[in-house]
């Protein structure tokens, strides 16, 4: 245990250095961080079920001489960062003009604050609409054109989940269309972040499991599509994070107050955040954007990754053997992976992923989701052709174009609906 934990801490510190405060019992450090940015902070946080956290945040800020902008805490964002919440938070920023923004919550709240922050900074001189920022590097381009600067953001993570506090991504959802879209831009990476792993004890087990699946998804997808010059780093991150998740997620289910296991999952999700700053996610994440009203993000990715693993298998044998060895170590794969190759190897590893999912009570096929129907397949195929999500197709180790989506992605989605790997069509 200690070696794995030490490896995780070393990787995270090598990546973020002193800009990231993480560990158990570190929340009181927030005030000192904020005081270095000014005397007035806009705090975005849930004040009902997270009231003890909100109170601790306020106490830390007050102790450092930092006041709440507007004299109150701004309500947080709903699941998947709905557009309406982004614009609502933006209005608080515009009215109160804080020295910094402090996003306290999970990935949805942090993503909403990222988006609200760049809209508040750029809306007057560029555009107040959010759609033109979806894609890669468009916030940075607007900052260059306007000469504006973003409000400093301190991301205080409370849930082992997406790694939003550490990354350049902001996912925002249109609830009417039921579709999530993505901003990918180094400019929105929070310059300061804090994660007190003790806070995750207040999170439902289901949220933690969703986070563990998201960690695996981030690491596996990046590792699968990583270029050779970044292979060793991606391999180190994936090996550590996936083993932390596979070893400790069952312990969290058995005992939600197992703080060693909570810390392990927290570091695993942080490493998942590291992974997506080294490379890009691909197939499972792309599909998950169309399932926002059916399942948590990590759960949706967890369902889809085994099926994409089979589709990618001829191109990622080396990665599959490394990842498969972890699932085999903890009893989820029986086969000798060294003797397998291509589709057979991909199927064996995929079956191990499914076995792990079942062991932690996660759904393992789309039809396990109570409200799923085939209309979601059509929506996912249409979304995959959206130019604003094109980077996910390009990130695939077996790259697809919009013209190939129906021929090759439809069988993957049908396979994931039925739980039948044989339905997947490999790209010749």
ROFIDO-213304 format. One record per residue (C-alpha): residue number from 1; chain; z, y, x. Coordinates in Angstrom, 3 decimals. Last residue first. Layout:
BEGIN
+-----+----+----------+----------+----------+
:   i : ch :        Z :        Y :        X :
+-----+----+----------+----------+----------+
: NUM :  A :        Z :        Y :        X :
...
+-----+----+----------+----------+----------+
***
This chain:
BEGIN
+-----+----+----------+----------+----------+
:   i : ch :        Z :        Y :        X :
+-----+----+----------+----------+----------+
: 428 :  A :  -41.637 :   -3.308 :   -9.921 :
: 427 :  A :  -38.894 :   -1.423 :  -11.731 :
: 426 :  A :  -36.481 :   -3.980 :  -13.147 :
: 425 :  A :  -36.260 :   -4.587 :  -16.877 :
: 424 :  A :  -32.755 :   -5.106 :  -18.251 :
: 423 :  A :  -32.561 :   -7.484 :  -21.234 :
: 422 :  A :  -31.005 :  -10.249 :  -19.111 :
: 421 :  A :  -27.850 :   -8.159 :  -18.668 :
: 420 :  A :  -26.772 :   -8.825 :  -22.260 :
: 419 :  A :  -23.710 :   -6.865 :  -23.458 :
: 418 :  A :  -25.504 :   -6.098 :  -26.723 :
: 417 :  A :  -25.425 :   -2.309 :  -26.608 :
: 416 :  A :  -25.462 :   -2.172 :  -22.820 :
: 415 :  A :  -28.587 :   -4.346 :  -22.764 :
: 414 :  A :  -30.240 :   -2.052 :  -25.309 :
: 413 :  A :  -29.318 :    0.945 :  -23.157 :
: 412 :  A :  -30.766 :   -0.681 :  -20.035 :
: 411 :  A :  -33.879 :   -1.717 :  -21.994 :
: 410 :  A :  -34.379 :    1.922 :  -23.116 :
: 409 :  A :  -33.996 :    3.184 :  -19.544 :
: 408 :  A :  -37.047 :    1.386 :  -18.193 :
: 407 :  A :  -40.012 :    1.989 :  -20.476 :
: 406 :  A :  -38.641 :    4.966 :  -22.380 :
: 405 :  A :  -37.523 :    6.803 :  -19.242 :
: 404 :  A :  -40.697 :    6.274 :  -17.201 :
: 403 :  A :  -42.432 :    9.558 :  -18.142 :
: 402 :  A :  -39.233 :   11.524 :  -17.521 :
: 401 :  A :  -39.255 :   10.302 :  -13.944 :
: 400 :  A :  -37.141 :    7.490 :  -12.585 :
: 399 :  A :  -35.587 :    6.942 :   -9.191 :
: 398 :  A :  -34.304 :    3.534 :   -8.166 :
: 397 :  A :  -31.387 :    4.815 :   -6.076 :
: 396 :  A :  -30.893 :    7.278 :   -8.946 :
: 395 :  A :  -30.235 :   10.863 :   -7.882 :
: 394 :  A :  -33.651 :   12.045 :   -9.112 :
: 393 :  A :  -32.894 :   10.894 :  -12.648 :
: 392 :  A :  -29.543 :   12.699 :  -12.579 :
: 391 :  A :  -31.146 :   15.851 :  -11.165 :
: 390 :  A :  -33.436 :   16.034 :  -14.195 :
: 389 :  A :  -30.576 :   17.071 :  -16.479 :
: 388 :  A :  -31.848 :   20.627 :  -17.121 :
: 387 :  A :  -35.415 :   19.231 :  -17.317 :
: 386 :  A :  -34.421 :   17.235 :  -20.440 :
: 385 :  A :  -36.118 :   13.823 :  -20.336 :
: 384 :  A :  -32.805 :   11.955 :  -20.052 :
: 383 :  A :  -31.612 :   13.852 :  -23.122 :
: 382 :  A :  -34.364 :   12.262 :  -25.228 :
: 381 :  A :  -33.408 :    8.771 :  -24.061 :
: 380 :  A :  -29.734 :    9.450 :  -24.766 :
: 379 :  A :  -30.498 :   10.751 :  -28.266 :
: 378 :  A :  -32.653 :    7.720 :  -29.107 :
: 377 :  A :  -29.920 :    5.400 :  -27.868 :
: 376 :  A :  -27.330 :    7.346 :  -29.858 :
: 375 :  A :  -29.360 :    6.789 :  -33.027 :
: 374 :  A :  -28.808 :    3.073 :  -32.450 :
: 373 :  A :  -25.267 :    3.227 :  -33.790 :
: 372 :  A :  -21.837 :    3.742 :  -32.236 :
: 371 :  A :  -18.949 :    4.849 :  -34.423 :
: 370 :  A :  -16.429 :    2.162 :  -33.420 :
: 369 :  A :  -17.386 :    1.896 :  -29.713 :
: 368 :  A :  -17.545 :   -1.823 :  -28.843 :
: 367 :  A :  -21.281 :   -1.687 :  -29.616 :
: 366 :  A :  -21.754 :    0.324 :  -26.455 :
: 365 :  A :  -20.515 :   -2.486 :  -24.238 :
: 364 :  A :  -17.446 :   -2.905 :  -22.030 :
: 363 :  A :  -14.720 :   -1.186 :  -24.056 :
: 362 :  A :  -11.561 :   -0.737 :  -21.975 :
: 361 :  A :   -8.456 :   -2.874 :  -22.400 :
: 360 :  A :   -7.477 :   -2.928 :  -18.730 :
: 359 :  A :   -8.494 :   -6.567 :  -18.227 :
: 358 :  A :  -11.660 :   -6.048 :  -20.272 :
: 357 :  A :  -12.821 :   -3.327 :  -17.904 :
: 356 :  A :  -12.020 :   -5.497 :  -14.886 :
: 355 :  A :  -14.074 :   -8.361 :  -16.318 :
: 354 :  A :  -16.949 :   -5.943 :  -17.008 :
: 353 :  A :  -16.900 :   -4.697 :  -13.429 :
: 352 :  A :  -16.890 :   -8.282 :  -12.186 :
: 351 :  A :  -19.848 :   -9.091 :  -14.451 :
: 350 :  A :  -21.703 :   -6.154 :  -12.927 :
: 349 :  A :  -20.946 :   -7.467 :   -9.432 :
: 348 :  A :  -22.393 :  -10.874 :  -10.337 :
: 347 :  A :  -25.386 :   -9.315 :  -12.107 :
: 346 :  A :  -26.229 :   -7.104 :   -9.146 :
: 345 :  A :  -26.047 :  -10.028 :   -6.744 :
: 344 :  A :  -28.336 :  -12.138 :   -8.931 :
: 343 :  A :  -30.712 :   -9.182 :   -9.342 :
: 342 :  A :  -31.220 :   -8.788 :   -5.636 :
: 341 :  A :  -29.178 :  -11.009 :   -3.331 :
: 340 :  A :  -26.486 :  -13.665 :   -3.414 :
: 339 :  A :  -25.010 :  -15.899 :   -0.741 :
: 338 :  A :  -22.639 :  -13.292 :    0.620 :
: 337 :  A :  -21.376 :  -12.672 :   -2.921 :
: 336 :  A :  -19.580 :  -16.016 :   -3.100 :
: 335 :  A :  -18.952 :  -16.148 :   -6.839 :
: 334 :  A :  -15.549 :  -15.828 :   -8.528 :
: 333 :  A :  -15.476 :  -12.104 :   -9.324 :
: 332 :  A :  -12.599 :  -10.310 :  -11.096 :
: 331 :  A :   -9.782 :  -11.792 :   -9.008 :
: 330 :  A :   -8.427 :   -8.759 :   -7.153 :
: 329 :  A :  -10.297 :   -9.452 :   -3.907 :
: 328 :  A :  -13.479 :  -10.189 :   -5.883 :
: 327 :  A :  -13.462 :   -6.698 :   -7.421 :
: 326 :  A :  -13.072 :   -5.227 :   -3.940 :
: 325 :  A :  -15.750 :   -7.480 :   -2.411 :
: 324 :  A :  -18.157 :   -6.373 :   -5.150 :
: 323 :  A :  -17.953 :   -2.777 :   -3.959 :
: 322 :  A :  -18.944 :   -3.699 :   -0.401 :
: 321 :  A :  -21.517 :   -6.293 :   -1.478 :
: 320 :  A :  -23.037 :   -3.938 :   -4.046 :
: 319 :  A :  -23.417 :   -1.161 :   -1.488 :
: 318 :  A :  -25.371 :   -3.391 :    0.904 :
: 317 :  A :  -27.539 :   -4.763 :   -1.928 :
: 316 :  A :  -28.469 :   -1.310 :   -3.199 :
: 315 :  A :  -32.244 :   -1.236 :   -3.749 :
: 314 :  A :  -32.773 :   -4.642 :   -5.410 :
: 313 :  A :  -29.661 :   -4.042 :   -7.563 :
: 312 :  A :  -30.520 :   -0.694 :   -9.182 :
: 311 :  A :  -31.187 :   -2.139 :  -12.637 :
: 310 :  A :  -28.257 :   -4.547 :  -12.307 :
: 309 :  A :  -25.920 :   -1.749 :  -11.250 :
: 308 :  A :  -27.278 :    0.364 :  -14.133 :
: 307 :  A :  -25.903 :   -2.235 :  -16.525 :
: 306 :  A :  -22.537 :   -2.431 :  -14.786 :
: 305 :  A :  -22.345 :    1.383 :  -14.753 :
: 304 :  A :  -22.789 :    1.931 :  -18.494 :
: 303 :  A :  -19.438 :    0.988 :  -19.983 :
: 302 :  A :  -17.443 :    2.657 :  -17.227 :
: 301 :  A :  -19.504 :    5.829 :  -17.605 :
: 300 :  A :  -18.578 :    6.001 :  -21.295 :
: 299 :  A :  -14.952 :    5.262 :  -20.445 :
: 298 :  A :  -14.899 :    7.981 :  -17.805 :
: 297 :  A :  -16.260 :   10.546 :  -20.263 :
: 296 :  A :  -13.958 :    9.623 :  -23.117 :
: 295 :  A :  -15.708 :    7.924 :  -25.992 :
: 294 :  A :  -17.810 :    8.438 :  -29.114 :
: 293 :  A :  -18.314 :   12.203 :  -29.563 :
: 292 :  A :  -19.389 :   12.735 :  -25.948 :
: 291 :  A :  -21.850 :    9.825 :  -25.961 :
: 290 :  A :  -25.006 :   11.774 :  -25.056 :
: 289 :  A :  -23.566 :   13.056 :  -21.771 :
: 288 :  A :  -22.524 :    9.488 :  -20.934 :
: 287 :  A :  -26.162 :    8.473 :  -20.466 :
: 286 :  A :  -26.634 :   10.875 :  -17.552 :
: 285 :  A :  -23.305 :    9.881 :  -16.068 :
: 284 :  A :  -24.271 :    6.214 :  -16.168 :
: 283 :  A :  -27.649 :    6.854 :  -14.550 :
: 282 :  A :  -26.932 :    9.312 :  -11.750 :
: 281 :  A :  -24.039 :   10.795 :   -9.846 :
: 280 :  A :  -24.768 :   13.007 :   -6.870 :
: 279 :  A :  -23.724 :   13.022 :   -3.232 :
: 278 :  A :  -20.982 :   14.323 :   -0.943 :
: 277 :  A :  -19.438 :   16.658 :   -3.543 :
: 276 :  A :  -19.548 :   13.851 :   -6.083 :
: 275 :  A :  -17.624 :   11.589 :   -3.725 :
: 274 :  A :  -14.862 :   14.119 :   -3.108 :
: 273 :  A :  -14.221 :   14.303 :   -6.855 :
: 272 :  A :  -13.968 :   10.517 :   -6.939 :
: 271 :  A :  -11.519 :   10.885 :   -4.082 :
: 270 :  A :   -9.406 :   13.070 :   -6.364 :
: 269 :  A :   -9.710 :   10.396 :   -9.052 :
: 268 :  A :   -8.406 :    7.776 :   -6.644 :
: 267 :  A :   -5.618 :   10.086 :   -5.497 :
: 266 :  A :   -4.379 :   10.468 :   -9.057 :
: 265 :  A :   -4.790 :    6.727 :   -9.707 :
: 264 :  A :   -2.591 :    5.953 :   -6.722 :
: 263 :  A :   -0.015 :    8.565 :   -7.702 :
: 262 :  A :    0.239 :    7.041 :  -11.168 :
: 261 :  A :    0.632 :    3.581 :   -9.619 :
: 260 :  A :    3.490 :    4.797 :   -7.439 :
: 259 :  A :    4.889 :    6.566 :  -10.474 :
: 258 :  A :    5.207 :    3.427 :  -12.577 :
: 257 :  A :    6.253 :    5.218 :  -15.784 :
: 256 :  A :    3.251 :    3.893 :  -17.754 :
: 255 :  A :    4.393 :    0.309 :  -16.986 :
: 254 :  A :    1.985 :   -2.538 :  -17.769 :
: 253 :  A :   -0.953 :   -0.217 :  -18.365 :
: 252 :  A :   -0.151 :    1.757 :  -15.212 :
: 251 :  A :    0.046 :   -1.518 :  -13.268 :
: 250 :  A :   -3.394 :   -2.596 :  -14.494 :
: 249 :  A :   -4.817 :    0.694 :  -13.121 :
: 248 :  A :   -3.233 :    0.099 :   -9.698 :
: 247 :  A :   -5.361 :   -2.443 :   -7.857 :
: 246 :  A :   -8.775 :   -1.629 :   -9.331 :
: 245 :  A :   -8.222 :    2.116 :   -9.145 :
: 244 :  A :   -6.841 :    2.198 :   -5.595 :
: 243 :  A :   -9.545 :   -0.255 :   -4.508 :
: 242 :  A :  -12.253 :    1.953 :   -5.994 :
: 241 :  A :  -10.893 :    5.041 :   -4.271 :
: 240 :  A :  -10.534 :    3.558 :   -0.775 :
: 239 :  A :  -13.837 :    1.692 :   -0.572 :
: 238 :  A :  -15.760 :    4.477 :   -2.285 :
: 237 :  A :  -14.487 :    7.207 :    0.029 :
: 236 :  A :  -15.098 :    5.197 :    3.204 :
: 235 :  A :  -18.557 :    4.096 :    1.992 :
: 234 :  A :  -19.527 :    7.675 :    1.119 :
: 233 :  A :  -18.546 :    8.772 :    4.633 :
: 232 :  A :  -20.461 :    5.895 :    6.235 :
: 231 :  A :  -23.591 :    6.419 :    4.126 :
: 230 :  A :  -24.009 :   10.162 :    4.626 :
: 229 :  A :  -26.977 :   10.018 :    7.037 :
: 228 :  A :  -28.380 :    6.997 :    5.170 :
: 227 :  A :  -28.877 :    8.838 :    1.894 :
: 226 :  A :  -26.428 :    8.005 :   -0.928 :
: 225 :  A :  -27.761 :    6.642 :   -4.221 :
: 224 :  A :  -25.444 :    3.684 :   -4.741 :
: 223 :  A :  -22.519 :    5.415 :   -3.043 :
: 222 :  A :  -22.781 :    8.390 :   -5.409 :
: 221 :  A :  -22.904 :    6.117 :   -8.457 :
: 220 :  A :  -20.091 :    3.870 :   -7.252 :
: 219 :  A :  -17.761 :    6.683 :   -6.242 :
: 218 :  A :  -18.133 :    8.782 :   -9.357 :
: 217 :  A :  -18.072 :    5.762 :  -11.658 :
: 216 :  A :  -14.977 :    4.272 :  -10.014 :
: 215 :  A :  -13.158 :    7.575 :  -10.363 :
: 214 :  A :  -14.319 :    7.920 :  -13.958 :
: 213 :  A :  -12.957 :    4.458 :  -14.747 :
: 212 :  A :   -9.587 :    5.444 :  -13.290 :
: 211 :  A :   -9.677 :    8.674 :  -15.294 :
: 210 :  A :  -10.342 :    6.876 :  -18.562 :
: 209 :  A :   -7.420 :    4.609 :  -17.696 :
: 208 :  A :   -5.208 :    7.667 :  -17.190 :
: 207 :  A :   -6.276 :    9.144 :  -20.518 :
: 206 :  A :   -5.607 :    5.848 :  -22.277 :
: 205 :  A :   -2.140 :    5.670 :  -20.740 :
: 204 :  A :   -1.219 :    8.897 :  -22.517 :
: 203 :  A :   -0.403 :   11.781 :  -20.148 :
: 202 :  A :    3.198 :   12.843 :  -19.531 :
: 201 :  A :    3.406 :   10.707 :  -16.391 :
: 200 :  A :    0.351 :   12.591 :  -15.105 :
: 199 :  A :    2.548 :   15.575 :  -14.269 :
: 198 :  A :    4.190 :   13.648 :  -11.410 :
: 197 :  A :    0.836 :   13.730 :   -9.608 :
: 196 :  A :    1.238 :   17.453 :   -8.956 :
: 195 :  A :   -2.350 :   18.585 :   -8.457 :
: 194 :  A :   -3.093 :   22.045 :   -7.081 :
: 193 :  A :   -6.419 :   23.750 :   -6.414 :
: 192 :  A :   -7.624 :   26.901 :   -4.698 :
: 191 :  A :  -11.181 :   28.173 :   -4.135 :
: 190 :  A :  -12.236 :   26.500 :   -7.394 :
: 189 :  A :  -15.828 :   25.223 :   -7.019 :
: 188 :  A :  -17.926 :   27.441 :   -9.299 :
: 187 :  A :  -19.984 :   28.931 :   -6.452 :
: 186 :  A :  -20.948 :   25.495 :   -5.158 :
: 185 :  A :  -23.133 :   25.080 :   -8.232 :
: 184 :  A :  -23.946 :   22.295 :  -10.661 :
: 183 :  A :  -23.696 :   23.462 :  -14.278 :
: 182 :  A :  -24.031 :   20.584 :  -16.716 :
: 181 :  A :  -24.877 :   19.858 :  -20.290 :
: 180 :  A :  -23.101 :   17.776 :  -22.933 :
: 179 :  A :  -24.776 :   16.915 :  -26.220 :
: 178 :  A :  -23.331 :   16.348 :  -29.689 :
: 177 :  A :  -25.897 :   18.786 :  -31.088 :
: 176 :  A :  -23.250 :   20.609 :  -33.113 :
: 175 :  A :  -20.554 :   19.981 :  -30.491 :
: 174 :  A :  -22.573 :   21.783 :  -27.759 :
: 173 :  A :  -20.658 :   20.638 :  -24.708 :
: 172 :  A :  -19.945 :   22.183 :  -21.308 :
: 171 :  A :  -19.605 :   20.295 :  -18.024 :
: 170 :  A :  -18.834 :   22.487 :  -15.017 :
: 169 :  A :  -19.475 :   20.929 :  -11.622 :
: 168 :  A :  -18.866 :   22.260 :   -8.118 :
: 167 :  A :  -15.764 :   20.157 :   -7.510 :
: 166 :  A :  -12.082 :   20.099 :   -6.648 :
: 165 :  A :  -10.247 :   20.951 :   -9.872 :
: 164 :  A :  -12.842 :   19.027 :  -11.872 :
: 163 :  A :  -11.775 :   15.752 :  -10.249 :
: 162 :  A :  -12.738 :   13.980 :  -13.472 :
: 161 :  A :   -9.524 :   12.318 :  -14.514 :
: 160 :  A :   -5.966 :   11.888 :  -13.336 :
: 159 :  A :   -4.539 :   14.546 :  -15.627 :
: 158 :  A :   -2.561 :   17.698 :  -14.947 :
: 157 :  A :   -4.898 :   19.555 :  -12.587 :
: 156 :  A :   -4.027 :   23.124 :  -11.684 :
: 155 :  A :   -7.296 :   24.883 :  -10.847 :
: 154 :  A :   -6.753 :   28.305 :   -9.252 :
: 153 :  A :   -9.790 :   30.475 :   -9.937 :
: 152 :  A :  -10.671 :   33.724 :   -8.168 :
: 151 :  A :  -12.772 :   35.923 :  -10.503 :
: 150 :  A :  -16.401 :   35.598 :   -9.480 :
: 149 :  A :  -18.196 :   38.238 :   -7.436 :
: 148 :  A :  -21.139 :   40.416 :   -8.444 :
: 147 :  A :  -24.014 :   41.511 :   -6.180 :
: 146 :  A :  -26.368 :   41.164 :   -9.146 :
: 145 :  A :  -29.207 :   39.150 :   -7.630 :
: 144 :  A :  -27.013 :   37.135 :   -5.274 :
: 143 :  A :  -24.514 :   36.330 :   -8.016 :
: 142 :  A :  -27.339 :   35.272 :  -10.338 :
: 141 :  A :  -28.711 :   32.858 :   -7.707 :
: 140 :  A :  -25.235 :   31.444 :   -7.121 :
: 139 :  A :  -24.854 :   30.807 :  -10.845 :
: 138 :  A :  -28.282 :   29.135 :  -10.932 :
: 137 :  A :  -27.585 :   26.666 :   -8.131 :
: 136 :  A :  -28.394 :   23.499 :  -10.090 :
: 135 :  A :  -28.866 :   23.246 :  -13.837 :
: 134 :  A :  -27.291 :   24.983 :  -16.805 :
: 133 :  A :  -26.883 :   28.707 :  -16.065 :
: 132 :  A :  -29.643 :   29.882 :  -18.421 :
: 131 :  A :  -27.879 :   28.109 :  -21.311 :
: 130 :  A :  -24.653 :   30.141 :  -21.114 :
: 129 :  A :  -25.770 :   33.375 :  -22.740 :
: 128 :  A :  -24.146 :   36.611 :  -21.517 :
: 127 :  A :  -27.091 :   37.288 :  -19.187 :
: 126 :  A :  -27.441 :   39.002 :  -15.797 :
: 125 :  A :  -25.677 :   42.376 :  -15.466 :
: 124 :  A :  -23.214 :   42.274 :  -18.372 :
: 123 :  A :  -22.718 :   38.507 :  -18.486 :
: 122 :  A :  -22.220 :   37.975 :  -14.758 :
: 121 :  A :  -18.480 :   38.186 :  -14.114 :
: 120 :  A :  -17.299 :   37.198 :  -17.576 :
: 119 :  A :  -19.917 :   34.436 :  -17.792 :
: 118 :  A :  -18.909 :   33.160 :  -14.342 :
: 117 :  A :  -15.274 :   32.953 :  -15.323 :
: 116 :  A :  -15.838 :   31.442 :  -18.750 :
: 115 :  A :  -17.843 :   28.641 :  -17.123 :
: 114 :  A :  -15.186 :   27.803 :  -14.548 :
: 113 :  A :  -12.495 :   28.194 :  -17.194 :
: 112 :  A :  -14.251 :   25.719 :  -19.504 :
: 111 :  A :  -14.588 :   23.215 :  -16.652 :
: 110 :  A :  -10.859 :   23.510 :  -15.887 :
: 109 :  A :   -9.890 :   23.055 :  -19.531 :
: 108 :  A :  -12.182 :   20.054 :  -19.970 :
: 107 :  A :  -11.204 :   18.447 :  -16.676 :
: 106 :  A :   -7.513 :   18.295 :  -17.429 :
: 105 :  A :   -5.000 :   21.090 :  -17.723 :
: 104 :  A :   -3.808 :   24.339 :  -16.197 :
: 103 :  A :   -6.588 :   26.813 :  -15.400 :
: 102 :  A :   -5.185 :   29.795 :  -13.500 :
: 101 :  A :   -7.495 :   32.823 :  -13.466 :
: 100 :  A :   -7.069 :   35.552 :  -10.868 :
:  99 :  A :   -6.576 :   39.293 :  -10.515 :
:  98 :  A :   -6.815 :   39.546 :  -14.285 :
:  97 :  A :   -9.218 :   41.764 :  -16.259 :
:  96 :  A :   -7.267 :   41.635 :  -19.570 :
:  95 :  A :  -10.025 :   42.174 :  -22.147 :
:  94 :  A :  -12.918 :   40.603 :  -20.222 :
:  93 :  A :  -10.868 :   37.598 :  -19.155 :
:  92 :  A :   -9.522 :   37.088 :  -22.661 :
:  91 :  A :  -13.071 :   37.295 :  -24.045 :
:  90 :  A :  -14.245 :   34.648 :  -21.569 :
:  89 :  A :  -11.601 :   32.239 :  -22.858 :
:  88 :  A :  -13.136 :   32.471 :  -26.321 :
:  87 :  A :  -16.669 :   32.065 :  -24.942 :
:  86 :  A :  -15.716 :   28.836 :  -23.169 :
:  85 :  A :  -13.785 :   27.612 :  -26.195 :
:  84 :  A :  -16.817 :   28.081 :  -28.437 :
:  83 :  A :  -19.016 :   26.192 :  -25.970 :
:  82 :  A :  -16.891 :   23.061 :  -26.253 :
:  81 :  A :  -15.197 :   21.929 :  -23.021 :
:  80 :  A :  -15.473 :   18.111 :  -23.290 :
:  79 :  A :  -12.181 :   17.819 :  -25.204 :
:  78 :  A :  -10.807 :   21.144 :  -26.474 :
:  77 :  A :  -10.115 :   24.118 :  -24.252 :
:  76 :  A :   -6.721 :   25.674 :  -23.509 :
:  75 :  A :   -4.870 :   28.380 :  -25.410 :
:  74 :  A :   -4.323 :   31.565 :  -23.350 :
:  73 :  A :   -0.746 :   32.088 :  -22.172 :
:  72 :  A :    0.761 :   35.486 :  -22.987 :
:  71 :  A :    1.678 :   38.881 :  -21.557 :
:  70 :  A :   -1.915 :   40.092 :  -21.520 :
:  69 :  A :   -2.259 :   38.906 :  -17.936 :
:  68 :  A :    0.873 :   36.899 :  -17.185 :
:  67 :  A :    2.912 :   38.432 :  -14.363 :
:  66 :  A :    3.153 :   37.392 :  -10.705 :
:  65 :  A :    6.345 :   38.315 :   -8.818 :
:  64 :  A :    6.678 :   34.978 :   -6.999 :
:  63 :  A :    9.557 :   33.763 :   -9.143 :
:  62 :  A :    7.660 :   34.863 :  -12.218 :
:  61 :  A :    4.703 :   32.690 :  -11.220 :
:  60 :  A :    6.870 :   29.611 :  -10.651 :
:  59 :  A :    8.727 :   30.126 :  -13.922 :
:  58 :  A :    5.478 :   30.580 :  -15.845 :
:  57 :  A :    4.034 :   27.367 :  -14.417 :
:  56 :  A :    7.219 :   25.447 :  -15.190 :
:  55 :  A :    7.164 :   26.702 :  -18.792 :
:  54 :  A :    3.510 :   25.694 :  -19.162 :
:  53 :  A :    4.323 :   22.224 :  -17.807 :
:  52 :  A :    7.235 :   21.819 :  -20.220 :
:  51 :  A :    5.000 :   23.104 :  -23.052 :
:  50 :  A :    2.247 :   20.543 :  -22.433 :
:  49 :  A :    2.421 :   18.970 :  -25.908 :
:  48 :  A :    2.377 :   22.431 :  -27.484 :
:  47 :  A :    1.583 :   25.199 :  -25.009 :
:  46 :  A :   -1.837 :   24.023 :  -23.797 :
:  45 :  A :   -2.849 :   26.061 :  -20.787 :
:  44 :  A :   -5.005 :   28.979 :  -19.637 :
:  43 :  A :   -3.081 :   31.422 :  -17.433 :
:  42 :  A :   -4.635 :   34.823 :  -16.698 :
:  41 :  A :   -2.847 :   36.016 :  -13.573 :
:  40 :  A :   -1.691 :   39.527 :  -12.670 :
:  39 :  A :   -0.023 :   40.405 :   -9.368 :
:  38 :  A :   -2.744 :   39.601 :   -6.877 :
:  37 :  A :   -4.513 :   36.766 :   -5.066 :
:  36 :  A :   -1.821 :   35.809 :   -2.529 :
:  35 :  A :    0.718 :   35.840 :   -5.333 :
:  34 :  A :   -1.181 :   32.983 :   -6.987 :
:  33 :  A :   -0.613 :   30.566 :   -4.095 :
:  32 :  A :    3.084 :   31.467 :   -3.854 :
:  31 :  A :    3.527 :   31.011 :   -7.592 :
:  30 :  A :    1.838 :   27.598 :   -7.592 :
:  29 :  A :    4.159 :   25.988 :   -5.039 :
:  28 :  A :    6.588 :   24.998 :   -7.831 :
:  27 :  A :    3.963 :   22.405 :   -8.944 :
:  26 :  A :    4.332 :   20.297 :   -5.747 :
:  25 :  A :    6.673 :   17.557 :   -7.027 :
:  24 :  A :    4.453 :   14.594 :   -6.133 :
:  23 :  A :    1.320 :   15.147 :   -4.077 :
:  22 :  A :   -1.414 :   17.726 :   -3.834 :
:  21 :  A :   -1.950 :   21.299 :   -2.630 :
:  20 :  A :   -5.623 :   21.950 :   -1.883 :
:  19 :  A :   -6.755 :   25.054 :    0.032 :
:  18 :  A :   -4.767 :   23.806 :    3.048 :
:  17 :  A :   -7.436 :   21.281 :    4.119 :
:  16 :  A :  -10.007 :   20.345 :    1.522 :
:  15 :  A :  -12.069 :   17.513 :    3.005 :
:  14 :  A :   -9.972 :   16.330 :    5.939 :
:  13 :  A :   -6.926 :   16.664 :    3.684 :
:  12 :  A :   -8.469 :   14.456 :    1.028 :
:  11 :  A :   -9.603 :   11.772 :    3.475 :
:  10 :  A :   -6.226 :   11.704 :    5.220 :
:   9 :  A :   -4.361 :   11.427 :    1.918 :
:   8 :  A :   -6.540 :    8.515 :    0.808 :
:   7 :  A :   -6.131 :    6.673 :    4.119 :
:   6 :  A :   -2.369 :    7.155 :    3.979 :
:   5 :  A :   -2.287 :    5.709 :    0.464 :
:   4 :  A :   -4.334 :    2.682 :    1.542 :
:   3 :  A :   -2.151 :    2.133 :    4.617 :
:   2 :  A :    1.050 :    2.552 :    2.586 :
:   1 :  A :    0.000 :    0.000 :    0.000 :
+-----+----+----------+----------+----------+
***
